[in-house]
């Protein structure tokens, strides 16, 4: 047994196990996941379990995903203790785990193999045609849509794909969990850029939805952040699929070497003339005509035509009509990426387009939780200003005649501090906003004593809004805030819980209050 002290342990997400090149799933041995109930960890644990690996793990509490793993026969310990590592060969950790974690200390002392979650994903990619989705926004929806298209329209080796996605996939036959080890040869996965670990992936198809500077605590500068995406694109062994409506993604394309750029496909609502230099990449044009459907109607809410150039899914150019059941131009872009990725894998594009039309969303992405007394409650994971703006634009398209009310929980004190004004500008697209207490995640309030929900409210000063008075306020207690929004809502209103923390738990509170309150009066025209 090796001695180890907390101070000598260094956890680096971009490092690799010493035997990474020769490692197989069969040689992992007993594999322990620290924080096994997390969205990114649970799906990998499930895939390894389905492939016959002996998997166990621990978490601070038994959440929904941890309980599901228990139902599959995976041992989940509550709490993280040294004794959990006895008899373990491999320990998997995420970037949320600190070097002084008792299970990390025990793993080092016992000489167990340490693997970052990205190492596990990279290992799974070795035996599959991998499709990765990277970007500051849209990763989960786009990867879920690709998996959905393959599940519902894949034939031969494209049928029954494996996927590792941070949210469940909503389709016509009910939800699919975000992790699955299929019998086909395709693996679909989100490529998390937050800690630089996506540099380990060598996918067949690399989708890049956008490159908007984030995670500068890791990268330091916007230039370094962009370069990480350039490197990721160069690692694709097949094609790169990028969004031409995003300046950051275009800058990545123009920085790519000519050989890699020649294998790129750009999807965009802009024409080639509007986009300018594409560094030799092909262009798939999105001709977008939105349809807004009021109320809870389940018919298509976004319609567009995707023009595929020759060589993508066929020798001739193709015009594909696409009718989505999820709203927003951002979802038209996401669907275009999914259809192109499926076509590059060998699927007939029209089959991919038809399958995309039955996709009902990923968990917590414009997820309608219920309607009571003609008030609709929606839950969404948006936690960056760009995401919130896209969400509220989609809400306007979906519910054009409704009052849009938002219960927003900021995620991270640092993000709130850096983007306070941007948050306020995005939230101004709603009619009524309550900002509640910040979800700290890995941060501490004591390190940001001046940052709170009022930070966003104060940053809204001077923003033009109708009505101009009282459209945004701070209420630190999210349960109280939820009750306030429910009580002042009117028939036809939409209330959206927004954020990446535990604000999702307020959707049932809203529905309960609305039900208890009974029939509401209609708004004045």
C-alpha positions as CSV (number, residue, x, y, z in Angstrom):
1,X,0.0,0.0,0.0
2,X,1.3,3.5,-0.9
3,X,1.3,6.3,1.6
4,X,-0.5,9.5,0.6
5,X,-1.2,12.8,2.3
6,X,-4.0,15.1,1.3
7,X,-1.5,17.8,0.4
8,X,0.4,15.6,-2.1
9,X,-2.7,14.6,-4.1
10,X,-3.3,16.5,-7.3
11,X,-6.4,16.0,-9.4
12,X,-6.1,17.2,-12.9
13,X,-9.0,16.7,-15.3
14,X,-6.8,16.7,-18.4
15,X,-4.4,14.1,-17.1
16,X,-4.8,10.4,-18.2
17,X,-4.2,7.1,-16.4
18,X,-0.8,5.6,-17.0
19,X,-2.3,2.6,-18.8
20,X,-4.9,4.7,-20.8
21,X,-3.7,3.5,-24.2
22,X,-4.1,-0.2,-23.4
23,X,-7.1,0.0,-21.1
24,X,-10.4,-1.7,-21.9
25,X,-13.7,-1.9,-20.1
26,X,-12.9,-5.5,-19.2
27,X,-9.7,-4.5,-17.4
28,X,-11.3,-1.8,-15.2
29,X,-12.1,-4.3,-12.5
30,X,-14.4,-3.2,-9.6
31,X,-15.2,0.4,-10.5
32,X,-16.3,3.0,-7.9
33,X,-17.9,6.3,-8.8
34,X,-17.5,9.2,-6.4
35,X,-20.7,11.2,-6.7
36,X,-22.4,8.5,-8.7
37,X,-25.8,10.2,-8.6
38,X,-24.6,13.2,-10.6
39,X,-26.0,13.7,-14.1
40,X,-22.7,13.1,-15.8
41,X,-21.5,10.2,-13.6
42,X,-24.7,8.2,-13.4
43,X,-25.0,7.6,-17.1
44,X,-21.4,6.4,-17.4
45,X,-22.0,4.1,-14.4
46,X,-25.1,2.6,-16.1
47,X,-23.3,2.1,-19.4
48,X,-20.4,0.3,-17.7
49,X,-22.8,-1.8,-15.7
50,X,-24.7,-2.8,-18.9
51,X,-21.3,-3.8,-20.4
52,X,-20.7,-6.2,-17.5
53,X,-18.3,-4.1,-15.4
54,X,-18.8,-4.4,-11.6
55,X,-19.9,-0.9,-10.6
56,X,-20.5,0.7,-7.3
57,X,-20.5,4.3,-6.0
58,X,-21.2,6.8,-3.3
59,X,-23.1,10.1,-3.0
60,X,-24.1,12.5,-0.3
61,X,-27.7,11.5,-0.6
62,X,-29.9,9.1,-2.5
63,X,-31.3,11.3,-5.3
64,X,-33.5,10.1,-8.2
65,X,-30.6,8.9,-10.4
66,X,-28.9,7.1,-7.5
67,X,-32.1,5.3,-6.7
68,X,-32.4,4.3,-10.3
69,X,-28.9,2.8,-10.2
70,X,-29.8,0.9,-7.1
71,X,-32.8,-0.6,-9.0
72,X,-30.4,-1.8,-11.7
73,X,-28.4,-3.7,-9.0
74,X,-25.6,-1.2,-8.5
75,X,-24.5,-0.6,-4.9
76,X,-24.7,3.0,-3.9
77,X,-23.4,4.1,-0.5
78,X,-24.7,7.2,1.2
79,X,-21.8,9.4,2.3
80,X,-18.2,9.1,1.2
81,X,-16.0,7.0,3.4
82,X,-12.6,5.3,3.3
83,X,-14.0,1.8,3.7
84,X,-16.0,2.2,0.5
85,X,-12.7,1.8,-1.5
86,X,-11.8,-1.7,-0.1
87,X,-11.5,-4.2,-2.9
88,X,-11.9,-1.4,-5.6
89,X,-9.6,-1.5,-8.7
90,X,-10.7,1.8,-10.4
91,X,-12.0,5.0,-8.9
92,X,-13.9,7.5,-11.1
93,X,-14.1,11.1,-10.1
94,X,-15.5,14.4,-11.6
95,X,-14.2,17.9,-11.4
96,X,-16.5,18.6,-8.5
97,X,-14.4,16.2,-6.3
98,X,-11.6,17.7,-4.2
99,X,-8.2,16.1,-3.4
100,X,-9.1,15.8,0.3
101,X,-12.1,13.6,-0.4
102,X,-11.7,10.6,1.9
103,X,-12.4,8.2,-1.0
104,X,-9.7,9.9,-3.2
105,X,-7.2,9.7,-0.3
106,X,-8.0,6.0,0.3
107,X,-7.8,5.2,-3.5
108,X,-4.3,6.8,-3.7
109,X,-3.1,5.1,-0.6
110,X,-4.3,1.7,-1.9
111,X,-2.9,2.2,-5.3
112,X,-6.2,2.1,-7.2
113,X,-6.4,3.5,-10.7
114,X,-7.8,7.0,-10.7
115,X,-9.9,8.0,-13.8
116,X,-11.6,11.3,-14.4
117,X,-15.1,10.8,-15.9
118,X,-13.8,12.0,-19.2
119,X,-11.4,9.1,-19.2
120,X,-14.3,6.7,-19.0
121,X,-16.1,8.4,-21.8
122,X,-12.9,8.4,-24.0
123,X,-12.5,4.7,-23.2
124,X,-16.1,4.0,-24.4
125,X,-15.4,5.9,-27.6
126,X,-12.6,3.5,-28.5
127,X,-15.1,0.8,-29.5
128,X,-17.7,3.0,-31.2
129,X,-18.4,5.6,-33.8
130,X,-18.7,8.5,-31.4
131,X,-20.7,11.7,-31.9
132,X,-19.8,14.4,-29.4
133,X,-21.7,17.7,-28.8
134,X,-19.7,20.6,-27.4
135,X,-20.6,24.2,-26.8
136,X,-21.5,26.7,-24.1
137,X,-25.3,26.1,-24.8
138,X,-27.4,23.4,-26.3
139,X,-25.3,20.4,-25.6
140,X,-28.0,18.3,-23.8
141,X,-30.8,19.1,-26.2
142,X,-28.7,18.5,-29.4
143,X,-27.1,15.3,-28.1
144,X,-30.6,14.1,-26.9
145,X,-32.0,14.8,-30.3
146,X,-29.3,12.9,-32.1
147,X,-29.9,9.9,-29.8
148,X,-33.6,10.2,-30.3
149,X,-33.2,10.2,-34.1
150,X,-31.0,7.2,-34.0
151,X,-33.3,5.3,-31.6
152,X,-36.4,5.9,-33.7
153,X,-35.0,5.8,-37.2
154,X,-31.7,4.0,-37.1
155,X,-31.3,0.8,-39.0
156,X,-28.5,-1.8,-39.1
157,X,-25.5,-0.6,-37.0
158,X,-27.3,2.8,-36.5
159,X,-30.0,1.1,-34.5
160,X,-29.9,0.9,-30.7
161,X,-27.1,3.4,-30.1
162,X,-25.3,4.0,-26.8
163,X,-25.6,7.4,-25.3
164,X,-24.4,9.4,-22.3
165,X,-26.5,12.5,-21.9
166,X,-27.1,14.7,-18.9
167,X,-30.9,14.5,-19.1
168,X,-33.7,12.2,-20.1
169,X,-34.9,12.1,-23.7
170,X,-38.6,12.9,-24.2
171,X,-40.3,11.1,-27.1
172,X,-43.7,9.8,-28.3
173,X,-43.3,6.6,-26.3
174,X,-42.4,8.2,-23.1
175,X,-39.0,9.3,-21.6
176,X,-35.7,7.5,-22.1
177,X,-33.1,7.7,-19.5
178,X,-29.9,9.6,-20.4
179,X,-27.6,6.6,-20.2
180,X,-27.8,3.5,-22.4
181,X,-25.4,0.9,-23.6
182,X,-26.8,-0.2,-27.0
183,X,-25.9,-3.0,-29.4
184,X,-25.2,-0.6,-32.3
185,X,-21.9,0.9,-33.1
186,X,-22.7,4.5,-32.3
187,X,-22.1,6.4,-29.1
188,X,-23.6,9.8,-28.6
189,X,-22.2,12.0,-25.8
190,X,-22.0,15.5,-24.5
191,X,-18.4,16.9,-24.5
192,X,-18.0,19.0,-21.5
193,X,-15.6,21.9,-22.1
194,X,-15.7,23.4,-18.6
195,X,-12.5,21.8,-17.4
196,X,-10.7,21.1,-20.7
197,X,-11.2,17.4,-20.5
198,X,-12.9,17.2,-23.9
199,X,-9.4,17.3,-25.3
200,X,-9.3,13.5,-24.8
201,X,-12.1,12.7,-27.2
202,X,-11.5,11.6,-30.8
203,X,-15.1,11.4,-32.2
204,X,-16.2,10.4,-35.7
205,X,-18.5,13.5,-35.7
206,X,-17.8,16.5,-33.5
207,X,-20.8,18.9,-33.2
208,X,-20.0,22.4,-31.9
209,X,-23.2,24.4,-31.1
210,X,-21.5,27.6,-30.1
211,X,-18.3,29.0,-28.6
212,X,-19.3,31.8,-26.2
213,X,-16.6,32.5,-23.6
214,X,-17.3,30.6,-20.4
215,X,-15.3,28.9,-17.7
216,X,-12.6,31.5,-17.7
217,X,-11.7,30.4,-14.2
218,X,-10.2,27.4,-16.0
219,X,-9.0,28.8,-19.3
220,X,-8.0,32.3,-18.2
221,X,-8.8,34.1,-21.5
222,X,-11.4,33.9,-24.2
223,X,-8.6,33.2,-26.7
224,X,-7.5,30.1,-24.7
225,X,-11.1,29.0,-24.5
226,X,-11.5,29.3,-28.3
227,X,-8.3,27.4,-28.9
228,X,-9.5,24.5,-26.9
229,X,-12.4,24.2,-29.3
230,X,-10.1,24.4,-32.3
231,X,-8.0,21.5,-30.8
232,X,-11.2,19.6,-30.2
233,X,-12.3,20.0,-33.8
234,X,-8.9,18.8,-35.0
235,X,-9.3,15.6,-33.0
236,X,-12.4,14.6,-35.0
237,X,-11.5,11.6,-37.2
238,X,-14.5,12.3,-39.5
239,X,-16.5,15.5,-39.7
240,X,-17.0,18.7,-37.7
241,X,-20.5,20.2,-37.6
242,X,-20.6,23.9,-36.5
243,X,-23.2,26.5,-36.1
244,X,-22.7,29.4,-38.5
245,X,-25.0,31.7,-36.6
246,X,-22.5,31.9,-33.7
247,X,-19.5,34.1,-34.2
248,X,-17.4,32.0,-31.8
249,X,-18.0,28.8,-33.7
250,X,-17.2,30.7,-37.0
251,X,-13.9,31.9,-35.4
252,X,-13.1,28.3,-34.6
253,X,-13.8,27.2,-38.2
254,X,-11.5,29.9,-39.6
255,X,-8.7,28.9,-37.2
256,X,-8.9,25.3,-38.2
257,X,-6.3,23.7,-40.5
258,X,-7.4,23.5,-44.1
259,X,-7.6,19.6,-44.1
260,X,-10.0,19.6,-41.0
261,X,-12.0,22.6,-42.3
262,X,-12.6,20.8,-45.6
263,X,-14.4,18.1,-43.6
264,X,-16.6,20.6,-41.7
265,X,-20.3,21.3,-42.3
266,X,-21.7,24.6,-41.2
267,X,-25.4,24.9,-40.4
268,X,-26.9,28.5,-40.4
269,X,-29.9,30.7,-41.1
270,X,-27.5,32.9,-43.0
271,X,-26.4,32.5,-46.6
272,X,-22.9,31.9,-47.8
273,X,-22.7,35.5,-48.9
274,X,-23.7,36.7,-45.5
275,X,-21.3,34.4,-43.7
276,X,-18.2,35.2,-45.8
277,X,-15.2,32.9,-45.6
278,X,-16.0,29.4,-44.5
279,X,-12.5,28.0,-44.9
280,X,-13.6,25.4,-47.4
281,X,-16.5,24.0,-45.3
282,X,-19.8,23.0,-46.7
283,X,-23.0,25.0,-45.8
284,X,-26.3,23.6,-44.8
285,X,-28.8,26.5,-45.0
286,X,-31.7,26.7,-42.6
287,X,-34.7,28.4,-44.2
288,X,-36.7,29.2,-41.1
289,X,-40.4,30.0,-41.0
290,X,-41.7,29.9,-37.4
291,X,-45.2,28.9,-36.5
292,X,-46.5,30.0,-33.1
293,X,-49.2,27.8,-31.5
294,X,-51.0,29.1,-28.5
295,X,-52.0,27.1,-25.4
296,X,-50.9,23.5,-24.9
297,X,-51.5,22.2,-28.4
298,X,-48.9,19.5,-29.2
299,X,-48.6,20.1,-33.0
300,X,-45.4,21.5,-34.6
301,X,-44.3,24.9,-33.2
302,X,-41.3,25.4,-35.4
303,X,-41.2,24.8,-39.1
304,X,-38.2,25.2,-41.4
305,X,-36.5,23.8,-44.5
306,X,-33.0,22.4,-44.2
307,X,-31.0,22.7,-47.5
308,X,-28.4,20.0,-47.5
309,X,-25.6,20.3,-50.0
310,X,-24.5,17.4,-52.2
311,X,-22.4,14.9,-50.4
312,X,-24.2,14.9,-47.1
313,X,-26.6,12.0,-47.1
314,X,-26.6,11.7,-50.9
315,X,-25.0,12.7,-54.1
316,X,-27.5,15.4,-54.8
317,X,-28.7,18.5,-53.0
318,X,-31.7,18.0,-50.8
319,X,-34.4,20.3,-49.3
320,X,-35.8,18.7,-46.1
321,X,-39.0,20.1,-44.5
322,X,-38.7,19.9,-40.7
323,X,-41.5,20.4,-38.2
324,X,-40.5,20.5,-34.6
325,X,-42.6,20.1,-31.5
326,X,-40.2,22.2,-29.4
327,X,-40.2,25.9,-29.8
328,X,-37.5,28.4,-30.7
329,X,-35.0,29.2,-33.5
330,X,-32.3,27.8,-31.3
331,X,-34.0,24.4,-31.5
332,X,-34.2,24.7,-35.3
333,X,-30.5,25.0,-35.2
334,X,-30.2,22.1,-32.7
335,X,-32.4,19.9,-35.0
336,X,-30.3,20.8,-38.0
337,X,-27.1,19.7,-36.3
338,X,-28.8,16.4,-35.3
339,X,-30.1,15.7,-38.8
340,X,-26.7,16.5,-40.3
341,X,-24.9,14.3,-37.8
342,X,-27.2,11.4,-38.5
343,X,-26.8,11.8,-42.2
344,X,-23.0,11.8,-41.8
345,X,-23.3,8.5,-40.0
346,X,-25.2,7.0,-42.9
347,X,-28.8,7.7,-42.2
348,X,-31.1,8.7,-45.0
349,X,-31.7,12.4,-44.3
350,X,-35.5,12.3,-44.7
351,X,-35.7,9.5,-42.1
352,X,-33.7,11.7,-39.7
353,X,-36.0,14.7,-40.4
354,X,-39.1,12.7,-39.7
355,X,-37.7,11.3,-36.5
356,X,-36.7,14.8,-35.3
357,X,-40.3,15.9,-35.6
358,X,-41.3,13.4,-32.8
359,X,-38.7,14.7,-30.3
360,X,-40.4,16.3,-27.3
361,X,-37.3,17.7,-25.7
362,X,-34.7,16.8,-23.0
363,X,-35.5,17.0,-19.3
364,X,-35.7,20.5,-18.0
365,X,-35.5,22.0,-21.5
366,X,-38.8,23.9,-21.9
367,X,-40.5,21.1,-20.0
368,X,-44.1,21.8,-19.4
369,X,-44.9,20.6,-15.9
370,X,-48.6,21.1,-16.0
371,X,-51.5,23.6,-16.4
372,X,-53.9,24.5,-13.6
373,X,-56.7,27.1,-13.9
374,X,-55.4,28.0,-17.3
375,X,-51.9,28.9,-16.0
376,X,-49.1,26.9,-17.5
377,X,-46.0,26.0,-15.5
378,X,-42.7,25.4,-17.5
379,X,-39.3,24.3,-16.1
380,X,-36.0,25.1,-17.9
381,X,-32.3,24.6,-17.1
382,X,-31.2,27.9,-18.6
383,X,-28.5,29.4,-16.4
384,X,-26.5,31.7,-18.8
385,X,-27.8,35.0,-20.2
386,X,-27.8,33.7,-23.8
387,X,-29.7,30.6,-22.8
388,X,-32.3,32.7,-20.9
389,X,-32.8,35.0,-23.8
390,X,-33.3,32.1,-26.2
391,X,-35.7,30.5,-23.7
392,X,-37.9,33.6,-23.4
393,X,-37.9,34.2,-27.2
394,X,-39.1,30.6,-27.5
395,X,-41.8,31.2,-24.9
396,X,-43.0,34.2,-26.8
397,X,-43.3,32.1,-30.0
398,X,-45.0,29.3,-28.2
399,X,-47.3,31.5,-26.1
400,X,-47.6,34.8,-28.1
401,X,-50.6,36.1,-26.2
402,X,-49.6,35.2,-22.6
403,X,-48.1,37.1,-19.7
404,X,-44.7,35.4,-19.2
405,X,-43.6,35.3,-15.5
406,X,-40.2,34.0,-14.5
407,X,-38.8,32.6,-11.2
408,X,-35.0,32.8,-11.7
409,X,-32.4,31.2,-9.5
410,X,-28.9,32.3,-10.4
411,X,-26.3,29.6,-10.5
412,X,-22.9,30.4,-9.0
413,X,-22.0,33.7,-7.2
414,X,-19.1,34.3,-9.7
415,X,-21.4,33.9,-12.8
416,X,-24.0,36.3,-11.2
417,X,-21.3,38.8,-10.5
418,X,-19.8,38.7,-14.0
419,X,-23.0,38.6,-15.9
420,X,-25.5,40.6,-13.7
421,X,-26.3,43.2,-16.4
422,X,-26.6,40.5,-19.1
423,X,-28.9,38.5,-16.9
424,X,-31.1,41.6,-16.4
425,X,-31.2,42.3,-20.1
426,X,-32.2,38.7,-20.9
427,X,-34.8,38.6,-18.2
428,X,-36.3,41.8,-19.5
429,X,-37.9,39.7,-22.3
430,X,-40.3,38.5,-19.6
431,X,-43.2,40.5,-18.2
432,X,-42.7,39.7,-14.5
433,X,-39.5,38.4,-12.8
434,X,-38.6,37.3,-9.3
435,X,-34.9,36.6,-8.7
436,X,-34.4,34.2,-5.8
437,X,-31.4,33.1,-3.8
438,X,-28.3,32.0,-5.7
439,X,-27.5,28.3,-6.0
440,X,-23.9,28.1,-4.8
441,X,-22.8,24.8,-6.3
442,X,-19.1,24.6,-5.7
443,X,-18.8,28.2,-4.4
444,X,-19.2,29.8,-1.0
445,X,-21.3,32.9,-0.1
446,X,-18.4,34.0,2.2
447,X,-16.2,34.5,-0.8
448,X,-18.8,36.7,-2.5
449,X,-20.4,38.6,0.4
450,X,-21.8,41.4,-1.7
451,X,-23.4,39.1,-4.3
452,X,-27.0,38.0,-4.0
453,X,-30.4,38.1,-5.9
454,X,-30.4,41.9,-5.6
455,X,-27.2,42.0,-7.7
456,X,-29.3,41.2,-10.8
457,X,-32.2,43.4,-9.8
458,X,-29.8,46.4,-9.2
459,X,-28.2,45.7,-12.7
460,X,-31.6,46.1,-14.3
461,X,-31.6,49.9,-13.7
462,X,-32.2,51.8,-16.9
463,X,-33.4,48.8,-18.9
464,X,-36.5,49.8,-21.0
465,X,-39.4,47.6,-20.0
466,X,-43.2,47.8,-20.2
467,X,-44.5,48.1,-17.6
468,X,-41.4,50.0,-16.4
469,X,-42.2,49.8,-12.7
470,X,-41.9,46.7,-10.6
471,X,-41.2,44.1,-13.4
472,X,-38.3,42.6,-11.4
473,X,-37.7,42.0,-7.7
474,X,-35.6,40.0,-5.4
475,X,-37.1,37.4,-3.0
476,X,-34.3,35.2,-1.5
477,X,-36.7,32.4,-0.3
478,X,-37.6,30.6,-3.5
479,X,-40.6,28.9,-2.0
480,X,-42.1,32.3,-0.9
481,X,-41.2,33.6,-4.4
482,X,-43.0,30.7,-6.1
483,X,-46.2,31.3,-4.0
484,X,-46.1,35.0,-4.9
485,X,-45.9,34.4,-8.6
486,X,-48.7,31.8,-8.4
487,X,-50.9,34.1,-6.5
488,X,-50.6,37.0,-8.9
489,X,-50.9,35.0,-12.1
490,X,-54.0,35.3,-14.3
491,X,-55.7,32.9,-16.7
492,X,-53.5,32.3,-19.8
493,X,-50.3,33.2,-18.0
494,X,-47.1,31.1,-18.2
495,X,-44.8,30.8,-15.2
496,X,-41.3,29.5,-15.9
497,X,-38.8,28.2,-13.3
498,X,-35.3,29.0,-14.6
499,X,-31.9,27.9,-13.4
500,X,-29.5,25.0,-13.1
501,X,-29.9,24.4,-9.4
502,X,-32.8,23.2,-7.3
503,X,-35.3,25.7,-8.6
504,X,-36.9,22.8,-10.5
505,X,-38.4,21.7,-7.2
506,X,-40.6,24.8,-7.3
507,X,-42.7,23.6,-10.2
508,X,-44.8,21.3,-8.0
509,X,-45.1,24.2,-5.5
510,X,-46.5,26.5,-8.2
511,X,-49.0,23.9,-9.4
512,X,-50.1,23.1,-5.8
513,X,-50.7,26.8,-5.0
514,X,-52.6,27.3,-8.3
515,X,-54.8,24.3,-7.5
516,X,-55.5,25.4,-4.0
517,X,-56.3,28.9,-5.1
518,X,-58.8,27.7,-7.6
519,X,-60.1,29.5,-10.7
520,X,-58.3,32.7,-11.5
521,X,-59.8,35.8,-13.1
522,X,-58.9,36.4,-16.7
523,X,-56.6,39.3,-17.6
524,X,-58.0,42.4,-19.0
525,X,-57.5,42.8,-22.7
